[in-house]
């Protein structure tokens, strides 16, 4: 019987169907891809339109790219338009400054940032400053008032002759907020600095900080005036080498008792006793001990020098910010203060204190040993006090003339100047712009006491090597014992 083959079915319809499905799938994929790309483009456009504060986050240790609450208070209080001119050539913009300006502009509709290319407008800056204008300098203007902020005022470089390097800090926020506060407020506080008694010149760091905080500083003499000027927000007495007269002391005492503010930075003098000057605080039960304070507790002095003190800080408006940030002031060559009975209505607060083991060397600058001798005065002592005179008047007294020196301020990572500026802001009424400090771009000094230094040396040089050696011996002995047991 003959067999017939089953006719083969055509594969063309199946191939056509597969091709159609593949084409539809490819078209669908292309459509999805196009939609996704369109969405991404729209998202990027919208993100670019968002303010910097919503698109960039600050994870730097010093919060270099952040705006503090102090700036927000100043900016939110604006009632007039402020223009910030950013003087910079094309493609030379500093990324940090650009980020910061974006955050200011996002804070308020009253702030406008305008970029000025000096190649296009070469004479623009001449109407604001005679200085040579660098790229990324700023001009803050409101009405007829303006302030020029040079690039060197934003990135501050200070030579450190002891390490043959530079200390660098970023003061962009402080400079800009201070400039805004300056151009919108015509009246700024004035500090009168007493002269005529061999006073030292203010250290550059402290003086620059006062200027940046819109505080005018002018000198005056009580020998040529019958009263302290009425516009004095505060009277500053800095490092006199000779004593004031009884008449001057009476005028200053009446000024403080009548509601005036006094900031005194005066330690032991090698030329004369400052009896009349210290009478200003003796009226409130605070007496100055003769000589120079020496610390016996190694946890309370630095650099292996018992006269370079690291005092304890009490809680107060002046010290709280340093305590919170774990900063420690350094006080060299200090005079010990003892707080006794305070008259009714007045209040004395000890801001900085020594340990119980401190004593005062009566020999003063002529001391020949750091050991306690007969006649030396037992501590503890206060090194800084704040006195509420009871009538609105206030005295803040630091018993070291050297603690604001640029060298000791650098060793304290800026804590010394910050402490003094906190005292100034407390006395004259704190401005939000004053509370903004520059942000260090260097590693801060780790200030430790001699006792901690000795402990670290013993631990690193002695304990750790012996510990590692013991662990090594144990491991070798254990391995050999296991090998012997296996055999």
Phi and psi in degrees as a GROMACS rama.xvg file:
@    title "Ramachandran Plot"
@    xaxis  label "Phi"
@    yaxis  label "Psi"
@TYPE xy
-82.7675  132.481  UNK-2
-93.9914  141.199  UNK-3
-109.006  138.272  UNK-4
-78.7875  139.971  UNK-5
-75.0981  127.834  UNK-6
-61.5121  135.719  UNK-7
-68.8624  136.307  UNK-8
-79.189  145.819  UNK-9
-73.1169  137.179  UNK-10
-92.791  -3.33631  UNK-11
-64.876  -42.1152  UNK-12
-60.8889  -38.5974  UNK-13
-66.0621  -42.3981  UNK-14
-64.623  -38.1973  UNK-15
-64.9814  -40.5791  UNK-16
-64.466  -41.7108  UNK-17
-64.4928  -40.0848  UNK-18
-64.316  -39.9124  UNK-19
-65.7565  -40.3981  UNK-20
-65.5527  -41.8241  UNK-21
-63.2585  -41.1041  UNK-22
-65.6009  -41.9641  UNK-23
-63.804  -41.4171  UNK-24
-63.8518  -41.8656  UNK-25
-63.987  -40.6881  UNK-26
-64.306  -40.414  UNK-27
-63.5413  -41.6321  UNK-28
-63.9704  -41.0033  UNK-29
-63.804  -39.7462  UNK-30
-63.8952  -44.2792  UNK-31
-62.5022  -43.7051  UNK-32
-61.0091  -43.7729  UNK-33
-62.6316  -41.6844  UNK-34
-64.5675  -44.1014  UNK-35
-62.5653  -43.3608  UNK-36
-62.3781  -41.1143  UNK-37
-62.6581  -42.1231  UNK-38
-62.6682  -43.3386  UNK-39
-62.7833  -40.2548  UNK-40
-63.612  -44.2746  UNK-41
-63.4375  -43.1059  UNK-42
-61.4658  -43.0244  UNK-43
-63.2694  -40.0602  UNK-44
-64.546  -44.1446  UNK-45
-65.7277  -40.1015  UNK-46
-64.4233  -37.7455  UNK-47
-65.974  -27.3005  UNK-48
-81.3262  -14.9949  UNK-49
-72.6883  151.454  UNK-50
-66.2776  156.437  UNK-51
-57.9084  -34.3478  UNK-52
-63.2281  -21.8071  UNK-53
-98.6238  -12.1688  UNK-54
-113.58  -14.886  UNK-55
-128.077  135.711  UNK-56
-117.999  141.533  UNK-57
-95.4741  113.353  UNK-58
-115.674  12.601  UNK-59
-71.915  151.563  UNK-60
-64.6753  -34.905  UNK-61
-96.5396  8.38562  UNK-62
55.1139  49.0355  UNK-63
-62.7289  -31.2601  UNK-64
-102.847  12.787  UNK-65
-103.115  155.086  UNK-66
-104.441  128.001  UNK-67
-78.7359  165.773  UNK-68
-64.8101  -26.459  UNK-69
-63.9692  -42.9625  UNK-70
-63.8518  -40.0964  UNK-71
-62.7996  -36.2475  UNK-72
-64.7755  -45.7675  UNK-73
-63.5336  -45.7018  UNK-74
-69.7671  -41.0628  UNK-75
-67.1759  -18.1756  UNK-76
-88.773  -0.8104  UNK-77
-65.994  135.764  UNK-78
-118.758  -8.37632  UNK-79
-120.382  156.996  UNK-80
-75.9548  136.221  UNK-81
-121.628  130.577  UNK-82
-109.824  131.012  UNK-83
-109.132  111.747  UNK-84
-89.3213  122.768  UNK-85
-101.863  106.795  UNK-86
-91.0148  106.386  UNK-87
-158.1  140.888  UNK-88
-74.6656  157.101  UNK-89
-61.566  137.473  UNK-90
70.4906  10.3798  UNK-91
-114.499  15.151  UNK-92
-67.4682  133.582  UNK-93
-80.2401  125.385  UNK-94
-64.0322  -37.4987  UNK-95
-67.8154  -44.0921  UNK-96
-65.4096  -39.8974  UNK-97
-61.5658  -43.7983  UNK-98
-61.2791  -44.0394  UNK-99
-64.6849  -44.404  UNK-100
-63.8448  -36.2467  UNK-101
-62.6201  -36.4394  UNK-102
-70.5561  -38.2145  UNK-103
-62.5351  -45.7029  UNK-104
-64.3696  -31.0939  UNK-105
-76.6092  -17.8613  UNK-106
-74.801  -33.2301  UNK-107
-151.551  145.074  UNK-108
-72.8858  -11.8181  UNK-109
-83.848  -7.97472  UNK-110
-106.578  128.709  UNK-111
-128.784  130.721  UNK-112
-104.505  126.919  UNK-113
-126.646  123.077  UNK-114
-85.2747  129.745  UNK-115
-117.531  118.475  UNK-116
-88.1057  115.483  UNK-117
-65.0167  -19.2406  UNK-118
-70.36  -31.2697  UNK-119
-88.2412  -38.3922  UNK-120
-122.135  75.8181  UNK-121
-67.2371  -21.4753  UNK-122
-105.653  8.14583  UNK-123
-59.4449  -46.9948  UNK-124
-73.0608  -16.0154  UNK-125
-64.4755  -24.0522  UNK-126
-78.292  -7.9883  UNK-127
-115.814  -24.3911  UNK-128
-156.294  154.441  UNK-129
-97.2841  -3.30342  UNK-130
-74.7571  161.605  UNK-131
-75.063  119.869  UNK-132
-89.2415  123.585  UNK-133
-92.6342  161.671  UNK-134
-57.829  147.186  UNK-135
70.2341  21.9944  UNK-136
-84.3213  163.123  UNK-137
-131.638  154.481  UNK-138
-130.498  124.419  UNK-139
-106.088  127.184  UNK-140
-135.445  139.234  UNK-141
-145.567  111.748  UNK-142
63.2973  -126.202  UNK-143
-93.3811  -3.15717  UNK-144
-100.504  140.127  UNK-145
-150.818  160.151  UNK-146
-142.44  132.793  UNK-147
-90.0427  133.295  UNK-148
-119.346  105.779  UNK-149
-73.7644  159.489  UNK-150
-58.0006  -33.6952  UNK-151
-71.8075  -15.3593  UNK-152
-86.3026  -14.7558  UNK-153
-94.0558  -51.3005  UNK-154
-102.329  108.373  UNK-155
-99.3473  123.39  UNK-156
-113.766  120.87  UNK-157
-121.759  126.229  UNK-158
-69.3206  135.743  UNK-159
-111.475  100.74  UNK-160
-68.894  -14.4266  UNK-161
-87.041  -27.2738  UNK-162
-112.724  2.10625  UNK-163
53.8332  44.2494  UNK-164
-143.658  -172.197  UNK-165
-120.738  139.411  UNK-166
-94.3152  125.101  UNK-167
-115.657  135.002  UNK-168
-139.057  154.643  UNK-169
-107.386  119.511  UNK-170
-120.291  30.835  UNK-171
-60.4432  -50.2744  UNK-172
-65.1291  -45.16  UNK-173
-61.2071  -42.3031  UNK-174
-67.6829  -42.8217  UNK-175
-70.1763  -46.5633  UNK-176
-64.4164  -39.4794  UNK-177
-63.2805  -39.8122  UNK-178
-65.9235  -40.1718  UNK-179
-62.4188  -44.9614  UNK-180
-61.7594  -35.9136  UNK-181
-69.3284  -45.2695  UNK-182
-74.9018  -20.2315  UNK-183
-98.9697  -7.65487  UNK-184
-125.474  115.434  UNK-185
-75.7641  -32.2891  UNK-186
-92.649  122.862  UNK-187
-123.96  148.654  UNK-188
-65.2844  149.117  UNK-189
-121.532  128.058  UNK-190
-105.604  127.788  UNK-191
-98.0617  123.981  UNK-192
-102.95  122.517  UNK-193
-69.3838  139.791  UNK-194
-134.515  169.774  UNK-195
108.233  6.31603  UNK-196
-133.9  30.7167  UNK-197
69.8542  31.7329  UNK-198
-64.0282  143.57  UNK-199
-76.2421  159.85  UNK-200
-75.2032  140.851  UNK-201
-61.6351  135.46  UNK-202
-58.363  146.484  UNK-203
-61.2454  -38.9676  UNK-204
-64.485  -44.853  UNK-205
-67.9254  -42.3866  UNK-206
-62.3938  -42.8184  UNK-207
-64.6604  -36.3077  UNK-208
-66.8242  -39.1827  UNK-209
-62.25  -44.2766  UNK-210
-64.2213  -42.9172  UNK-211
-63.8641  -29.8912  UNK-212
-88.8534  18.382  UNK-213
63.3347  32.4947  UNK-214
-104.972  119.234  UNK-215
-79.8396  137.429  UNK-216
-120.603  123.493  UNK-217
-136.549  146.689  UNK-218
-92.8971  153.699  UNK-219
-155.03  163.297  UNK-220
-126.054  133.29  UNK-221
-75.8133  -8.59019  UNK-222
-79.4254  -17.859  UNK-223
-115.761  11.3476  UNK-224
-141.227  154.075  UNK-225
-93.0009  -12.0701  UNK-226
-156.491  161.617  UNK-227
-76.6908  133.759  UNK-228
-52.1817  141.307  UNK-229
-65.9096  -28.5966  UNK-230
-86.0814  9.28413  UNK-231
-73.0015  116.236  UNK-232
-75.2173  -26.1366  UNK-233
-165.649  151.39  UNK-234
-109.031  127.638  UNK-235
-108.956  128.153  UNK-236
-116.4  113.07  UNK-237
-119.421  115.68  UNK-238
47.4654  60.2179  UNK-239
-74.696  144.791  UNK-240
-97.1736  -18.7093  UNK-241
-127.525  162.622  UNK-242
-76.7689  155.512  UNK-243
-82.373  165.151  UNK-244
-81.2601  166.585  UNK-245
-62.793  -37.9406  UNK-246
-64.2957  -41.2597  UNK-247
-65.3117  -40.8121  UNK-248
-61.74  -41.0388  UNK-249
-64.3037  -41.1628  UNK-250
-64.7943  -41.9306  UNK-251
-69.0546  -37.982  UNK-252
-64.5652  -43.4607  UNK-253
-64.701  -36.7874  UNK-254
-62.2714  -46.847  UNK-255
-68.4657  -41.7299  UNK-256
-65.2149  -25.8078  UNK-257
-91.5976  9.80532  UNK-258
109.397  4.3208  UNK-259
-78.9106  166.748  UNK-260
-117.288  132.147  UNK-261
-124.07  131.845  UNK-262
-119.478  115.309  UNK-263
-118.495  125.554  UNK-264
-121.977  95.3836  UNK-265
-146.974  115.366  UNK-266
-103.82  -164.53  UNK-267
-62.0363  139.422  UNK-268
-105.681  137.89  UNK-269
-82.5147  -7.38768  UNK-270
-100.947  -38.8495  UNK-271
-159.798  164.487  UNK-272
-75.9647  143.101  UNK-273
-103.705  55.5931  UNK-274
-62.0046  -49.9967  UNK-275
-66.03  -37.4387  UNK-276
-63.9792  -45.0702  UNK-277
-74.5153  -10.3143  UNK-278
-67.1953  -19.7921  UNK-279
-62.0451  -33.1546  UNK-280
-100.796  -19.4214  UNK-281
-65.6845  -24.4287  UNK-282
-64.0843  -18.6857  UNK-283
-110.646  19.4825  UNK-284
84.5832  13.2421  UNK-285
-107.628  121.517  UNK-286
-115.996  147.419  UNK-287
-98.6233  129.882  UNK-288
-82.0285  149.793  UNK-289
-72.2449  142.461  UNK-290
97.4735  -162.346  UNK-291
-119.629  136.11  UNK-292
-73.6951  132.578  UNK-293
-121.296  136.753  UNK-294
-99.8736  135.373  UNK-295
-98.7211  -21.0109  UNK-296
-81.9591  115.769  UNK-297
-66.2707  -14.3619  UNK-298
-81.421  -3.40971  UNK-299
-121.372  17.9152  UNK-300
-144.119  160.301  UNK-301
-123.586  161.699  UNK-302
57.9985  28.083  UNK-303
58.2865  27.0146  UNK-304
-121.136  109.218  UNK-305
-64.5107  -10.4962  UNK-306
-95.8711  -5.72735  UNK-307
-96.8185  96.8472  UNK-308
-90.0771  147.742  UNK-309
-119.261  86.8015  UNK-310
-75.5482  162.136  UNK-311
-79.5017  147.413  UNK-312
-111.02  131.75  UNK-313
-88.1704  165.754  UNK-314
-76.1708  127.465  UNK-315
-167.481  168.666  UNK-316
-63.4872  -25.2982  UNK-317
-80.399  -33.6625  UNK-318
-105.766  -15.6543  UNK-319
-57.5591  -42.1723  UNK-320
-64.2037  -34.2732  UNK-321
-71.623  -39.885  UNK-322
-63.1613  -43.1381  UNK-323
-64.4207  -34.0666  UNK-324
-95.3025  5.94491  UNK-325
59.5849  41.9287  UNK-326
-98.6924  150.436  UNK-327
-130.038  120.812  UNK-328
-71.5083  154.453  UNK-329
-120.684  123.926  UNK-330
-117.724  106.207  UNK-331
-94.4646  149.197  UNK-332
47.2944  74.4939  UNK-333
-113.678  156.123  UNK-334
-104.634  134.663  UNK-335
-77.5497  135.242  UNK-336
-112.433  138.17  UNK-337
-119.526  126.302  UNK-338
-95.7733  121.021  UNK-339
-109.665  -141.466  UNK-340
-72.6446  127.66  UNK-341
-95.8821  133.976  UNK-342
-62.73  154.95  UNK-343
-58.8555  134.867  UNK-344
93.6758  -16.7273  UNK-345
-104.555  157.622  UNK-346
-136.139  132.44  UNK-347
-116.234  127.005  UNK-348
-115.047  124.716  UNK-349
-81.1909  114.522  UNK-350
-84.4371  -44.1265  UNK-351
-129.226  135.755  UNK-352
-136.567  153.146  UNK-353
-85.9091  179.819  UNK-354
-80.7315  170.629  UNK-355
-67.8328  -18.5375  UNK-356
-88.839  -0.1139  UNK-357
-73.9423  153.557  UNK-358
-148.501  164.29  UNK-359
-107.617  123.675  UNK-360
-79.2292  110.794  UNK-361
-63.3711  -25.9083  UNK-362
-64.581  -18.7508  UNK-363
60.7208  -130.434  UNK-364
-67.6973  -11.7165  UNK-365
-97.9058  14.4658  UNK-366
-64.1181  147.36  UNK-367
-118.034  -8.56663  UNK-368
-150.302  151.941  UNK-369
-91.5626  0.764569  UNK-370
-78.6382  149.83  UNK-371
-72.9038  134.257  UNK-372
-122.062  169.326  UNK-373
-63.0728  132.334  UNK-374
99.4582  -18.5987  UNK-375
-68.2421  152.1  UNK-376
-99.3289  127.674  UNK-377
-70.2014  146.343  UNK-378
-90.9329  -162.001  UNK-379
-77.76  167.718  UNK-380
-130.071  158.619  UNK-381
-93.7179  143.839  UNK-382
-109.903  -11.6464  UNK-383
-154.51  137.784  UNK-384
-135.723  152.482  UNK-385
-119.268  126.495  UNK-386
-116.748  120.492  UNK-387
-91.6048  112.582  UNK-388
-74.2989  -7.40532  UNK-389
90.7543  -3.32059  UNK-390
-131.196  24.6091  UNK-391
93.3134  -16.0506  UNK-392
-78.1106  155.149  UNK-393
-150.997  141.833  UNK-394
-126.437  129.056  UNK-395
-115.506  125.854  UNK-396
-125.553  123.496  UNK-397
-110.88  129.387  UNK-398
-95.9668  23.7123  UNK-399
-128.106  126.751  UNK-400
-82.7958  -13.83  UNK-401
-102.996  -7.23847  UNK-402
-69.5141  -20.2115  UNK-403
-88.524  -3.34044  UNK-404
-55.813  142.342  UNK-405
-56.4776  -34.8132  UNK-406
-63.1821  -51.2405  UNK-407
-70.0715  -31.1527  UNK-408
-65.2274  -39.1728  UNK-409
-65.5476  -41.4958  UNK-410
-62.384  -31.0609  UNK-411
-89.6754  8.20889  UNK-412
57.896  37.1072  UNK-413
86.897  0.263314  UNK-414
-64.7225  -34.8347  UNK-415
-64.9179  -48.2613  UNK-416
-66.6359  -39.0758  UNK-417
-60.6341  -38.7034  UNK-418
-62.6011  -45.7937  UNK-419
-66.4001  -39.3908  UNK-420
-67.5042  -34.4511  UNK-421
-62.3452  -38.5734  UNK-422
-65.5284  -42.2112  UNK-423
-61.6504  -47.1725  UNK-424
-64.7638  -32.7802  UNK-425
-68.0583  -38.8124  UNK-426
-73.3657  -44.4475  UNK-427
-93.8798  -1.93483  UNK-428
93.2715  109.692  UNK-429
-64.4306  130.574  UNK-430
-98.7015  141.466  UNK-431
-59.6344  -35.0689  UNK-432
-66.5658  -26.493  UNK-433
-72.6761  -23.9588  UNK-434
-83.0531  -1.36918  UNK-435
-92.673  119.741  UNK-436
-105.211  156.317  UNK-437
-67.2526  157.392  UNK-438
-110.087  120.617  UNK-439
-68.7611  137.415  UNK-440
-102.194  3.51404  UNK-441
-104.5  166.983  UNK-442
-71.3925  130.948  UNK-443
-71.4826  149.061  UNK-444
-65.1682  136.141  UNK-445
-91.0724  101.278  UNK-446
-88.4094  115.54  UNK-447
-127.457  156.612  UNK-448
-79.2988  168.122  UNK-449
-64.9704  -35.2578  UNK-450
-65.3803  -42.3338  UNK-451
-66.2552  -39.0647  UNK-452
-60.4206  -44.3795  UNK-453
-65.008  -40.1612  UNK-454
-62.6765  -41.9432  UNK-455
-64.7823  -39.6703  UNK-456
-62.1224  -47.1596  UNK-457
-62.4345  -40.8747  UNK-458
-66.8151  -47.2678  UNK-459
-73.8939  -39.466  UNK-460
-88.3809  -31.3843  UNK-461
-107.489  -58.5683  UNK-462
-66.0337  -52.2875  UNK-463
-60.8938  -48.6655  UNK-464
-58.4063  -42.4659  UNK-465
-64.8481  -38.2933  UNK-466
-63.5633  -46.5271  UNK-467
-64.8366  -37.798  UNK-468
-63.4184  -43.5369  UNK-469
-62.5003  -42.1906  UNK-470
-62.605  -41.2992  UNK-471
-62.7439  -44.9794  UNK-472
-61.9681  -41.9461  UNK-473
-61.6643  -44.21  UNK-474
-63.7967  -44.3866  UNK-475
-63.3599  -47.4324  UNK-476
-61.7471  -41.5374  UNK-477
-64.658  -41.5021  UNK-478
-64.2117  -42.1401  UNK-479
-64.9766  -37.9294  UNK-480
-64.6702  -41.1896  UNK-481
-65.7163  -36.7983  UNK-482
-65.8572  -40.9429  UNK-483
-65.2447  -38.821  UNK-484
-66.7103  -34.8133  UNK-485
-68.0661  -34.1787  UNK-486
